[in-house]
Structures are given as structure tokens and as C-alpha cells.
Amino acid sequence: MADTLTVQELNDLRLGTLKTAVDDWETMQGRLERLAVGGDGQVNAADLEKKANAADWEGVNATVSRQFVTKTAKQFGDAAAEAKSILDLLRDTHTEAFPSLV
């Protein structure tokens, strides 16, 4: 595969669906953000991490369980950040491709 697009490949691009992708990623990023840090009064990863760190863990699995909860909570934050990066990329691409529609 070549490093650059050909004229035909550029001509064949279906950029009309780019706005749909931006809209879908806006929804996804919002949902992941709420799961990571809260909103709408729902359970979120930040609250779970705080509770896990404040809990008085006992038993054989105490350390493993706390680490699992805190690691998983961090992954929700990472997923929200990645979704925002993808959204920004799609939004910038849409703005460049269709400046009159923004």
C-alpha cells in the first residue's frame, strides 16, 4: 500500500458519514466520562476507587481485590481520555473536510 492517497481514493471517500461518526463518538465519550468521573447521580469509577481505598480490607484476597478495583477504575478514566482523543480527531477532520457545515 502506498504512503499517500491517490486521486481516485480521495474521490471515492464517503465523507458524509463523518458527521455521524462525530455524533456517535460524542455520545460514547460522554458516557465513558460519566462512568469514569460521575454525573447523573450514577455509580462511577472514581467513587468506587475512593471506596476501595477507604475500605478496611481483610483476608487473603484483600490486596488483590483493592488493586483490581483501583486498576479497573483507572482504566475507565483512560478509556474516557482515549475516546476524547478520537472524538477530537474526528471533529477536526470533519471541520477540515466541511468547513462550511461547522
VEXDREN-67169 format. One record per residue: x, y, z of N, C-alpha, C, O, CB in turn. Coordinates in pm, whole numbers, padded with zeros to 5 digits, always signed. Glycine has a CB too. Example, Ala and Ser with C-alpha at 12.3 -4.5 7.8 and 13.67 -1.06 7.14 Angstrom:
# residues 2
+01319-00569+00780+01230-00450+00780+01320-00330+00780+01424-00332+00846+01131-00447+00905 +01285-00225+00708+01367-00106+00714+01290+00003+00787+01341+00114+00804+01408-00060+00572 
//
This chain:
# residues 102
+00083-00118+00000+00000+00000+00000+00088+00125+00000+00189+00131+00070-00095-00001+00121 +00050+00220-00077+00128+00343-00089+00112+00429+00035+00015+00417+00110+00085+00422-00213 +00210+00517+00056+00207+00607+00172+00112+00724+00153+00074+00789+00250+00345+00658+00200 +00073+00753+00030-00017+00864+00003-00142+00813-00068-00140+00708-00133+00052+00972-00081 -00249+00888-00054-00373+00852-00122-00367+00895-00267-00308+00997-00301-00494+00916-00052 -00429+00816-00351-00438+00852-00492-00558+00944-00511-00643+00958-00423-00450+00726-00581 -00564+01007-00627-00676+01094-00660-00805+01013-00657-00907+01062-00609-00656+01160-00797 -00802+00893-00707-00922+00809-00709-00967+00773-00567-01086+00775-00537-00896+00680-00790 -00871+00742-00480-00906+00710-00341-00969+00831-00272-01066+00816-00198-00781+00663-00263 -00914+00949-00295-00972+01069-00238-01111+01096-00294-01202+01137-00221-00882+01189-00265 -01127+01072-00422-01256+01093-00487-01361+00995-00434-01479+01029-00427-01241+01078-00638 -01319+00874-00398-01411+00770-00353-01445+00778-00204-01531+00704-00156-01352+00635-00382 -01379+00867-00130-01408+00879+00013-01552+00921+00035-01604+01009-00033-01313+00980+00079 -01615+00856+00131-01753+00891+00167-01748+00972+00296-01761+00916+00405-01843+00762+00182 -01731+01100+00283-01716+01187+00400-01849+01224+00463-01851+01282+00572-01642+01311+00360 -01959+01193+00397-02090+01222+00455-02114+01149+00585-02187+01198+00671-02198+01187+00357 -02055+01032+00601-02072+00956+00724-01981+01005+00836-01991+00957+00949-02048+00810+00697 -01893+01098+00806-01802+01151+00907-01879+01224+01017-01843+01211+01134-01700+01246+00842 -01982+01298+00984-02063+01367+01084-02132+01265+01175-02143+01288+01295-02167+01459+01015 -02177+01157+01120-02238+01051+01200-02135+00994+01298-02167+00968+01414-02294+00939+01110 -02013+00974+01251-01907+00923+01339-01878+01023+01451-01860+00983+01565-01779+00895+01258 -01874+01151+01419-01852+01254+01522-01965+01249+01626-01939+01251+01746-01845+01396+01457 -02088+01242+01579-02202+01237+01671-02197+01113+01759-02221+01121+01880-02333+01239+01592 -02165+00998+01699-02157+00874+01776-02046+00879+01881-02066+00834+01994-02133+00755+01683 -01931+00935+01844-01821+00945+01940-01849+01047+02049-01803+01032+02162-01691+00981+01868 -01925+01152+02017-01966+01246+02122-02049+01174+02228-02029+01193+02347-02046+01365+02061 -02141+01091+02182-02224+01013+02274-02138+00917+02354-02152+00909+02477-02332+00936+02197 -02050+00844+02286-01964+00746+02354-01873+00814+02455-01858+00765+02567-01881+00668+02252 -01812+00924+02417-01721+00993+02507-01796+01045+02630-01744+01037+02741-01651+01110+02434 -01914+01095+02611-01994+01143+02724-02029+01031+02820-02022+01049+02942-02120+01208+02673 -02066+00917+02765-02100+00803+02850-01978+00752+02927-01987+00723+03046-02159+00690+02766 -01865+00743+02860-01743+00697+02927-01699+00796+03033-01652+00757+03140-01631+00676+02825 -01714+00924+03005-01678+01027+03103-01765+01014+03228-01714+01024+03340-01693+01169+03042 -01895+00993+03209-01984+00976+03324-01950+00850+03403-01955+00850+03526-02130+00971+03279 -01914+00742+03333-01872+00620+03402-01743+00641+03480-01724+00585+03587-01855+00506+03303 -01654+00722+03425-01524+00744+03488-01534+00837+03609-01481+00806+03716-01426+00801+03387 -01601+00951+03593-01598+01052+03699-01733+01089+03756-01741+01165+03852-01533+01174+03648 -01838+01038+03700-01970+01062+03756-02055+01156+03676-02016+01205+03570-01957+01114+03892 -02172+01179+03729-02271+01261+03663-02403+01186+03664-02404+01063+03663-02229+01297+03519 -02510+01257+03666-02644+01198+03668-02667+01112+03792-02759+01029+03793-02665+01114+03543 -02588+01129+03897-02607+01054+04020-02581+00905+04010-02622+00829+04097-02744+01074+04067 -02513+00862+03905-02487+00720+03885-02356+00678+03950-02269+00761+03977-02484+00687+03736 -02344+00548+03975-02219+00493+04025-02111+00518+03921-02136+00506+03801-02232+00340+04057 -01991+00552+03967-01883+00577+03872-01752+00524+03928-01741+00492+04046-01871+00727+03842 -01655+00514+03841-01526+00455+03875-01452+00535+03982-01387+00477+04069-01440+00442+03751 -01459+00667+03976-01390+00749+04076-01444+00721+04216-01366+00712+04311-01404+00898+04041 -01575+00709+04229-01634+00677+04360-01593+00538+04406-01561+00518+04524-01787+00687+04353 -01595+00442+04314-01555+00306+04351-01410+00302+04397-01376+00230+04491-01575+00211+04233 -01324+00377+04331-01183+00381+04371-01168+00441+04511-01091+00390+04592-01101+00461+04268 -01240+00550+04537-01234+00612+04670-01281+00514+04778-01219+00502+04883-01321+00740+04674 -01390+00444+04750-01444+00348+04847-01348+00231+04868-01331+00183+04980-01581+00297+04800 -01287+00186+04760-01192+00075+04771-01070+00115+04853-01021+00036+04934-01147+00028+04631 -01021+00236+04833-00905+00282+04909-00938+00310+05055-00852+00297+05141-00848+00407+04845 -01062+00348+05083-01103+00378+05221-01148+00254+05298-01158+00257+05420-01215+00481+05220 -01176+00146+05226-01229+00025+05290-01124-00042+05377-01004-00031+05353-01281-00074+05185 -01172-00113+05477-01086-00189+05566-01084-00334+05514-01160-00419+05561-01135-00182+05716 -00997-00359+05419-00991-00489+05355-00923-00590+05447-00823-00560+05513-00916-00480+05220 -00980-00708+05450-00920-00815+05530-00925-00944+05450-01003-00959+05356-00994-00832+05666 -00840-01035+05488-00843-01167+05427-00737-01184+05320-00659-01094+05289-00978-01192+05368 -00739-01305+05265-00637-01346+05169-00641-01260+05043-00536-01225+04989-00654-01493+05133 -00759-01227+04996-00773-01154+04869-00781-01003+04885-00806-00932+04788-00895-01202+04797 -00760-00953+05006-00777-00810+05031-00691-00725+04938-00742-00633+04874-00744-00778+05176 -00563-00753+04931-00473-00673+04848-00508-00686+04700-00512-00587+04627-00327-00714+04870 -00535-00807+04658-00568-00831+04517-00698-00762+04480-00708-00701+04373-00579-00983+04489 -00796-00769+04566-00926-00707+04537-00915-00556+04527-00970-00496+04435-01028-00744+04644 -00845-00495+04623-00827-00349+04618-00754-00309+04491-00794-00214+04423-00750-00299+04744 -00648-00380+04457-00572-00348+04336-00659-00363+04212-00650-00282+04120-00448-00438+04324 -00742-00466+04209-00829-00488+04094-00927-00371+04078-00944-00319+03968-00906-00621+04109 -00990-00331+04187-01089-00223+04180-01021-00092+04138-01073-00022+04051-01159-00205+04316 -00909-00059+04199-00842+00068+04166-00787+00067+04024-00791+00169+03955-00730+00096+04265 -00735-00046+03980-00683-00056+03842-00798-00044+03742-00785+00025+03640-00607-00191+03822 -00909-00110+03770-01024-00104+03680-01080+00038+03674-01118+00084+03567-01133-00203+03725 -01085+00106+03788-01133+00244+03790-01045+00332+03704-01095+00417+03630-01136+00298+03934 -00914+00314+03712-00821+00392+03630-00844+00364+03482-00833+00455+03400-00675+00360+03669 -00875+00240+03448-00898+00206+03308-01020+00276+03251-01022+00309+03132-00913+00056+03292 -01122+00300+03333-01237+00378+03286-01195+00520+03252-01239+00575+03151-01348+00379+03391 -01110+00578+03335-01059+00711+03305-00975+00713+03178-00985+00806+03098-00976+00762+03422 -00894+00610+03161-00811+00600+03040-00900+00585+02916-00872+00646+02813-00714+00481+03051 -01005+00504+02926-01095+00485+02812-01165+00616+02776-01182+00647+02658-01200+00376+02844 -01206+00692+02877-01270+00822+02851-01173+00917+02783-01211+00991+02691-01322+00884+02983 -01047+00917+02826-00946+01004+02765-00919+00963+02620-00906+01049+02533-00815+00999+02846 -00911+00833+02594-00891+00785+02457-01009+00822+02368-00991+00864+02254-00870+00632+02456 -01130+00808+02421-01249+00843+02343-01248+00991+02310-01287+01031+02200-01377+00806+02420 -01204+01075+02405-01196+01218+02377-01094+01248+02268-01116+01334+02184-01159+01295+02505 -00981+01177+02270-00880+01197+02165-00935+01159+02029-00912+01231+01931-00753+01114+02195 -01006+01048+02021-01065+01005+01894-01170+01105+01850-01176+01141+01732-01127+00863+01907 -01254+01150+01944-01355+01250+01911-01291+01377+01857-01337+01432+01757-01441+01282+02033 -01186+01423+01922-01117+01544+01875-01062+01525+01734-01072+01616+01651-01004+01582+01971 -01005+01410+01708-00951+01381+01575-01063+01381+01470-01049+01441+01364-00878+01246+01575 -01172+01313+01500-01284+01308+01405-01344+01446+01384-01376+01485+01272-01393+01211+01455 -01359+01520+01493-01418+01654+01483-01327+01745+01400-01376+01820+01315-01439+01715+01625 -01196+01739+01423-01103+01820+01344-01107+01782+01197-01103+01868+01109-00959+01806+01399 -01114+01653+01170-01121+01605+01031-01248+01656+00966-01246+01702+00851-01115+01451+01025 -01359+01647+01037-01486+01695+00982-01480+01845+00956-01529+01892+00853-01603+01662+01079 -01421+01919+01047-01408+02064+01030-01325+02098+00908-01357+02190+00833-01347+02127+01155 -01217+02023+00889-01131+02047+00771-01200+02008+00642-01186+02076+00540-00999+01969+00785 -01277+01896+00645-01340+01845+00524-01463+01929+00486-01492+01948+00368-01380+01699+00543 -01535+01977+00586-01658+02051+00562-01662+02181+00642-01748+02196+00730-01779+01964+00597 -01573+02275+00615-01568+02398+00694-01698+02479+00689-01728+02553+00784-01455+02485+00648 -01774+02468+00584-01897+02547+00572-02010+02489+00655-02111+02556+00678-01940+02555+00426 -01996+02363+00701-02102+02300+00778-02081+02311+00928-02165+02268+01006-02113+02156+00740 -01969+02370+00970-01938+02378+01113-01992+02505+01172-01976+02530+01292-01787+02369+01138 
//
